[in-house]
Amino acid sequence: MPQRYTRPGLLLAGERLALRLVLALRGKAPELVRRWGWAFAIVVVLAGAGFARLQPRDDVRALLALDPALVAEDTEIQGRIQATDPGRFAVVAATGASPAETEAAIDRLSEAHNQLRSAVAAGELGGFVPLGALLHSERAQAGAQKAARDALPAFDRAAVAAGFQSSAFAPFRQSLDSPRRVTLQAIRNSPLAPWLSPLMPVGDGGKQLFVIPLKGVHSTETLQKLVPAATILDEGALLNHAYRHVRIRVIELLAAGMVFVLGTLYLRYRSLRVSLAATAPAILATIATVAWLGWVHAPLTILNAVALSLVLSMGVDYGIFAVEGRGSPQESARALVSIATATTTTLLSFGLLAASASPALASLGVTITLGMLFSLLFSPVTVLMLADGRPPTAPEGT
């Protein structure tokens, strides 16, 4: 005896409700546009206002769930044991590894050292490791030694007047006659090399970089204006810039992907109206989700952009399912119920992420939950756009 399968009562009730909706919408698109066009215009204005209020945020630290008390304690400990801020440097570059280019870079290093001291005096910088006070170009050292030799007569007179014998400073005179220059190689060969190695220039032989660790930077932009001889680097800012680039790239790929999907659907159905009907709920849901984020002052992050790609992909999947399953009103109703069931399971899985204590997971969950809810709300748009009663047909040979 063949076994019979029956659909649950809740599913049957959903199909009856969906059937009423389909019958109410079929052939009513022109009338609905005439009667509710003003409401559509208001929705468009609200969506535009939401987009205008949207604020991108690319600070990776905002995606981390950090205890404020632990952050304050960590900051206090770092302030006590670290001489510099992690990831913040002033960089002076040598265009090459030749002696002349290295000398020019050391001159700029000394200039940057003086500018950093001025920044400390101005209150824009807490401190820095003064490599420029240890290392000067050979030209600068030769100039200082010449100035010292020129001052020897006055120095001798002052020494005799103070009661010193003329031979008391003979070693000092001899050092000026045969000066010992402080060079990079001399520092590398000195007993202080293990402690000074972090301050030595780094590079691959083609280009050298002098890195000066900084502490207490209030504003990278302001400090860069005060220290034009060096490039001020902030690893956190560079990482945020990379996240911004990825976020923009994801959004660009989403737009390109939708154009590709629309073109593929057109090749399948040979109808622009049917292709738009399959993608309209997903596109409208994405627009509504982004507008909602703007209205509730939720930032647009890289995770939101990734979540929107999931909303678009699943929304288009549901739209194609509605188009392919469309025929009689009963079939359209079953398609809508299937979409509602699939959306519900998606909401149950991703909706739990919205309650996560992690800002990253919560942002992902909220965006996908909103997007899928809007996809479900806009799914009747497919019925409105395909209200002529003819099922879509593929061209011969497909």
N, C-alpha and C positions, 0 to 999 in steps of 0.2 A: 504494500500500500504506500503510495507516494506521500512523503512528508510535506506538510503545508507550513509555510512561514507567514507570519503576520507581523505587521509593523506595530510598534508600541503606540499606545493611545496618544501620548504626547506628540509623537511624530505625525500622526494622522491629524491631530488638531492644528499643528503647525502648517501642514499642507493645505488644510481648509482655509486657514487665515491667509496664507500666501496666495491661494487661488482667488480669494476675494480681492486681494491687492492687485493681482495681474489683471483680472477682469475690469477692475476700476480704472486701471491705467491705460489699457489697450485702446489706442485711437484717441486718447485724450491729450496728447502732447500739445497740439496747437491751442486747445482751450486752456490748459494749465499755464501756458506761456502768456496768454492774454490776461488771465485772471491773477496770476501770481508773478508777473514780470517785475513788479515793483519790489516784491520780497527778494527776488533773485538779485536785483540791483543793490539792495541793502546788504545782502550777504557778500557781494563782490567788494563793496566799499569796506565792510568790516574785515574781510580777508586782506585787502590792501593795507588797512591800518595796522593789522597784526604784523604783516611783513615789515612795515616801517618801524615798528617797535622792537623788532627782533634784534638781539645783541649777540654777535658771535663771541665765543670765549675759547681761547686756545691754550689756556694755562693748564698744564698737565697736573699741577698740584691741586687744582680744584676737583679733579677726578679721584683723589685719594681720600679715604676716610681716616683722618688723623685726629687723635685726641688733643684738644687745645692745651690741656695741662701738660701732656707729654711733649708737645711741640715747644711750649715755653721752657720746660726743663731742659730739653735738648739744646735750645738756643742759648740758655744760660751756661751750660757746660761747655759748649763750643766757644763761647766768648771767653771762658777762663783758660782753656787749654790750647786753643788754636790761635795762631798769630795772624791768620788771614781767613777770608771768607771762601768756602769751597766754590769752585767754578767761576771765580771772577778774577780777571787778569787784565793787565795792560801789556800789549804786545808791540814790540819794535822789530820790524823785519829788515833783514839785509837782502838786497837784490841778488847777491851772489856770494860765493865763498872766497873771492880773491881778497888779498890784504887791503886794497883800497876800498872795496865795498864793505868789508868788515869794519874798517876805520870809520867810514861814513855812518854806519849803523851805530857804532859806539858813541859817536857825537850826538846822534839823535837820542840815544839812550840817556846820555847826560842831560840833554835838553828836557826829555820826558821826566827825568828825576826831579829837576827844578820845578817843572810844572805841577808834578804830583805834590811836592812840598807846598806849593801855593794853594793847591786844592785842599790840602789838610788844614792850612791856615784859614781858608775860607769856610771850613766846616762842611764841605761836600764829600770829604773822604776821611775815614777814621785812621788809616795808616797804610803802609805798604812796606815790602821788603826792599831796602834801598840798594839794589845792585849797582845803580849809577854812582853811588858814593864810593864803591870799591874799584870800579873799572872806568878808566878814561882813555880816550884815544891817545896814541903816541904823540900826536901833534900837541894836544892839550897838556900832556905831561912835560913835553919839551918846553912849552911856553911857561909852565909853572916853575920849572927848574931854572930857566933863564931869568925869570923875575926874582927868584931867590938869590942867584949869583949877583944880580945887579944891586940887591939890597945888602950885600955883605959889608961894604964900607960902613954903612949906617949901623949895621948890626955890631960890627967890631967896636965902634965908638961907644955904643950903648953898653956893651959888655965890659969894656975897660972902665967906663964911668960907674958901673955897678960893682967894681972891685974884682972882676975876673981876670985871670991871666990870659994873654993873647993866645996861648997854646991850648986853652981849655976846650975849645970847639974845633980842634984840628980834625977829628974824625968826621964832623959834620961837613967841613970844607971838602974833605976828600970825597965824601959821598956826592957832593955837587959836581966835582970834577969828573967822576966816573959814575954817572947815574945808572941805577937799575930800574928799568921800566917794568911796570906791572902790565902783563899781557894775559890774554886768555890762556895761552899755553902755560904761563908761569903759575896761574891760579890752579890749573888742572894738575900740575906737578907739585903743588904745595901740600903741606900736611893738612890744610883746611879743605882740601878737595872733597872729602866725603860729606862735609856740611854745606859746601857751596855748590855741589853738583846740581841740585834742583834749580839753581839760578843761572846755570850755564846755557848758552844758546843751543837750541835743538834744530835739527834739520837733516836732510839727506845728502848734503854736500853741494847741492845746487842752490839752496836758499836756506838761510838761517833765521831763527826767530829767538829774540830775547823776550822771555816771559817774566813779568813782574807781578807776583801775587798781591792782591789788594784786600783791604778790610774796611768794613763800614761804608760801603758805597750806597749813597742815598738815591742817586738817579744816574743811570748809565748815560743817558742823553746829555745831562748837564755836565757830567765829568768828561765826556768826550769833547765838549766845547772848551773846557778848561785845559785839556791835555791833547792838543792837536798833534803833538809829536809821536803819539802812540795810538794804537787802536784798542779801545776798551771792549773786552769780550765778557759776556755773561752767558754761561752754558745754559742756564734756565731759559733765557730769552731766545737763544738759538734753537733750543728744543721746542719752545712755543711756536717759533717761526716755522719749523718743520711740520708741526701739527697743523698749523694754519694752511700750509701748502697742501698737505694731504686732504684736509677737509674740503678745500676748494676743488681739488682734483676729483674727489669722490662725487661732489655735486655735479661737476662737468660730465663725468662718466654716467651719472644717472640720467642727465638730459640726453646724452648721446645714445644711451641704451634704450630710452623710451622711443626715440626716433627710429632706431633699428627695429624694435619690437613692432611699432606701428607699420613700418614698411614690410616686415615679414607677414604680419596679419593681412595686409592688403594683398600680398601675393597669394595668400591662402584663400581669402574670400572674394577677391576681385571687387570689393566694395569699400569705399572710404567710410561710409556710414556704419557698416558692420564692424569695421576695424576700430573706429572711434568708440563704438558701443562697448567693445571688449575692454578697452583701456580707460574709458571715462571714469568708472568708479575709483580705480587706483590713482589716477591723476588728481581727481577732485579730493580724494582722501589725503593725498600727500600735501596738497595746497592747504587744506583745512588744518592738518596737523601742524604745519609750520606756522600758520596764522595763530593757532591756539597757543603755541609756545611763545609767540610774541606777546599775546595778550596777558598771559600769566607771568611774564617776565622771566621765563625759563631760557637760559642761554643756548645758543646753537653751537654744539661741540662736534668733534669728530665722531663721537659715538652716536649722536643724533643723526648725522649724515649716513652712517652705516645702517642705523635702524631704519631710516627712510628707504634705503635700498631693499630691505626685507619687506617693508610695507608695499612698495611698488611691485616687487616680484610676486608676492602672494596675492595682491590685489588684481594684478593682470591674470594670474592663474585662475582666480575665481571668476573674473570677467569672461575669460575664454570658456570656462566650464558653463557659464550661463548662456553664452551664445551657442555653443555646441549642443547643449541640452534643450534648446528652445525649439518648440514646434507647436503643439496644442497648448492651450492655457494650463492644462493639468501638468504637462511636461515642464513648462516654465515655472510653475509653482513648486514642483519637486526640486528643480534646480536651485531656486531661492532657498528652500529649506536645507538643501545640502550645503549651500554656501554658509547659511547661518550656523549649521552644526560644525562645519570646519572652522569658522571664525570663533565659535565658543571654545573649542579645544585649544585654539591658538591663544585666546585670551587667558585661559586657565594656566597655560604654561608660562607665557611671557608676562602675564599680569602679576605673577608672584615675584618677578624680578623688581617690579615697581616698589615693593615693600622692603627691598634690600637696604641694609645700612650702608652699603657701599654706594657712593654717588655715581660711580661709573655704571654699575649694574642697574641702579634705580633709573638713571637717565635712559638707558637702553630699554628697560621695561616700560616706562611711561610712554616713550615715543611709539613703540610698537603697539602697545595697548590702544592708544588714541588712534593710531593709523588704522588698525583693524576695525575698531568701532566705526570710524568714518567710512571705511570700505563697505561695511555691512549696511550703514545708513544710505549710502549712495548706490547700492546694488540695484534698486528699482530703476535707476537711470537707464540701465541696459534695456529694461522692458519698454520704457518710454521711447527710446531711440529705435527700437525694432518693433514698432507697433503695427506693421502692415500685415502681420500674420503669416509671413512666409519664412520658413526655416532657412538658414544660411546654407548655401551649397558651395562646395569646392569646385574649381574648374576641372574639366576632364583631365584624367591622367595623374591627379594628385591623390 
